[in-house]
Amino acid sequence: MRPILIYVFMFFLTTSPVQTVTGQAFNSNEPLANTFSIVAQDPLTGEMAVGVQSHWFSVGSIVSWGESGVGVVATQSFVNPAFGPDGLALLKNGLSAEEAVKTLTHKDEGRDFRQLAIVDTQGNASAFTGSKCIRYAGHLIGDGYSVQANMMLNEKVVPAMARAYEANADLPLAERVIKVMMAAQEAGGDIRGKQSAVLLVVGAKPAEHLWMDKKINLRVDDSEEPIKELDRLLKVHRAYEHMNNGDLAIEVGDMSVALQEYGAAEKMFPENLEMKFWKAVALANNGRIKEALPIFREIFIQDDNWRELTRRLPESALLNTSREELKMILDL
């Protein structure tokens, strides 16, 4: 499988198909990965995010980088993937976003073909656009964010992204980033079209465990409408946040909060049987079998596999009803 993006810049005037620069090699016949992106920090929560869309397969595997308590990085155009981990390492060592951008680009012989943007935990934003990035290319730095793009259809894309970010300050950071990406596409977007997108959100403080580092990590690797699909996935993510909150409330015996959270999730996706099912289980486990029965019945009518799943739950201590109540459920 060929590399997803070009790892170092291309000397266009050479006749040799393969060049080596600062120890990295690439094939000059590889296409350029054009991209628009945003890096930003929420001033209220301290969360940091990267949002990217590109006419390139699986852009999230190479352009977007982030770590809780450290910062976020977008490396694009003729991508130097080392900018991601190296940028985060520089931030960890105490450099600001601006210092990290200057350090990375200064030592890179391919800087004229690069785009790079970084936001640190202090909300400092910095960006770089090489002089040989394909137009329309550029970046705008605002209060706690930077938007950047290359090979856009027109010069309106980057300003539209900045306006959208500032106009949606009332939204949570992830939803705000989606609005920015939508604005970029509406303004013209990538001259070649669209294919993949990513939304990455990390926390203000270092994660207690590695698996807790990414608060949101959504990717659309190949789609005719990657931003719309990313927006849909974010809504699903939010719904399951409500489901998780409901489970936590059940654990501490707060049935009122649990049902409120389950209800919020179900309202977002009313056709989702999973959400209905665990709400019914929670009701049954808390002695509210009469309220649970109609929900179980509705689920079983649509898919009888849930009946069999219900039969298996007691052996895993996930359904704690009497035998009589379990029979009532299974006989629906």
CORRAPE-V604186 format. One record per backbone hydrogen bond with DSSP energy under -0.5 kcal/mol. NH is the residue of the N-H (numbers start at 1). CO is the residue of the C=O. E is the energy in kcal/mol with one decimal. If there is no record, write none. Layout:
# CORRAPE-V604186
NH CO E
NH CO E
This chain:
# CORRAPE-V604186
12 10 -1.0
14 11 -1.1
19 26 -1.2
21 24 -2.6
24 21 -2.6
26 19 -1.4
28 17 -2.8
28 26 -0.6
30 27 -2.0
33 77 -0.6
34 32 -1.0
36 53 -2.1
37 148 -2.7
38 51 -2.1
39 146 -2.2
40 49 -2.1
41 144 -2.2
42 47 -3.0
43 41 -0.6
46 42 -2.5
48 202 -2.3
49 40 -2.8
50 200 -2.5
51 38 -2.3
52 198 -2.1
53 36 -2.2
54 196 -2.4
55 34 -0.9
56 54 -1.4
58 221 -2.1
59 56 -0.7
61 58 -1.8
62 59 -1.6
63 59 -2.3
65 73 -2.3
67 71 -2.2
69 203 -2.4
70 67 -2.0
71 67 -1.8
72 119 -2.2
73 65 -3.1
74 117 -2.6
75 63 -2.0
76 115 -2.6
77 33 -0.7
78 113 -2.1
79 77 -1.4
81 79 -0.7
83 80 -1.9
84 81 -1.3
85 81 -0.7
86 82 -2.4
87 83 -1.6
88 84 -2.0
89 85 -2.1
90 86 -2.2
91 87 -1.9
92 88 -2.3
93 89 -1.5
94 91 -1.8
95 90 -2.1
100 96 -2.5
101 97 -2.4
102 98 -2.3
103 99 -2.3
104 100 -2.5
105 101 -2.4
106 102 -2.1
107 103 -1.2
108 105 -0.9
109 107 -0.7
111 108 -1.6
113 110 -2.0
114 111 -1.7
115 76 -1.6
116 128 -2.3
117 74 -2.1
118 126 -2.7
119 72 -2.0
120 124 -1.9
121 70 -0.8
123 120 -2.0
126 118 -2.3
128 116 -2.7
130 114 -3.3
132 112 -2.7
133 130 -1.5
138 149 -2.3
140 147 -2.5
142 145 -2.5
144 142 -1.1
145 142 -0.9
146 39 -2.4
147 140 -2.5
148 37 -2.2
149 138 -2.2
150 35 -1.8
151 134 -2.7
152 136 -1.9
153 189 -3.2
157 154 -0.7
159 155 -0.5
160 156 -1.9
161 157 -1.9
162 158 -2.0
163 159 -2.3
164 160 -2.2
165 161 -2.2
166 162 -2.1
167 163 -2.0
168 164 -0.8
168 165 -0.6
169 166 -0.7
171 168 -1.7
176 172 -2.4
177 173 -2.4
178 174 -1.9
179 175 -1.9
180 176 -1.7
181 177 -2.1
182 178 -2.5
183 179 -2.2
184 180 -2.0
185 181 -2.0
186 182 -2.6
187 183 -1.8
188 185 -1.2
189 184 -1.6
191 151 -2.1
193 190 -1.3
195 54 -1.6
196 54 -2.5
197 220 -2.3
198 52 -2.1
199 218 -2.6
200 50 -2.7
201 216 -2.9
202 48 -2.9
203 213 -0.7
212 209 -1.7
213 210 -1.7
215 201 -1.8
215 213 -0.7
216 201 -1.7
218 199 -2.6
220 197 -2.9
221 219 -0.5
223 195 -2.3
226 223 -0.6
229 225 -2.2
230 226 -2.3
231 227 -2.5
232 228 -2.0
233 229 -2.5
234 230 -2.1
235 231 -1.7
236 232 -2.0
237 233 -2.6
238 234 -2.4
239 235 -2.1
240 236 -2.3
241 237 -1.5
242 238 -1.6
243 239 -1.8
244 240 -2.5
245 241 -2.3
246 242 -2.3
247 243 -2.2
248 244 -2.2
249 245 -2.1
250 246 -2.1
251 247 -1.9
252 248 -1.1
253 250 -1.5
254 249 -2.8
255 253 -1.2
258 254 -2.1
259 255 -2.6
260 256 -1.7
261 257 -2.6
262 258 -2.9
263 259 -2.4
264 260 -1.9
265 261 -2.1
266 262 -2.6
267 263 -2.2
268 264 -1.4
269 265 -1.7
272 269 -1.9
273 271 -0.8
276 272 -1.5
277 273 -2.9
278 274 -2.1
279 275 -1.3
280 276 -2.2
281 277 -2.4
282 278 -2.2
283 279 -2.3
284 280 -2.5
285 281 -2.6
286 282 -0.9
286 283 -0.7
287 284 -1.5
288 283 -2.7
291 288 -0.6
292 288 -1.5
293 289 -2.2
294 290 -0.7
295 291 -0.6
296 292 -2.5
297 293 -2.7
298 294 -2.1
299 295 -2.1
300 296 -2.8
301 297 -2.2
302 298 -1.2
303 299 -2.3
306 303 -1.5
307 304 -0.8
308 304 -1.2
309 305 -2.1
310 306 -2.3
311 307 -1.9
312 308 -1.1
312 309 -0.6
313 309 -1.0
313 310 -0.6
314 310 -0.6
315 312 -0.6
316 312 -0.5
316 313 -1.6
317 314 -1.9
318 313 -2.1
321 319 -0.6
326 322 -2.5
327 323 -2.3
328 324 -2.0
329 325 -2.0
330 326 -2.6
331 327 -2.1
332 329 -1.4
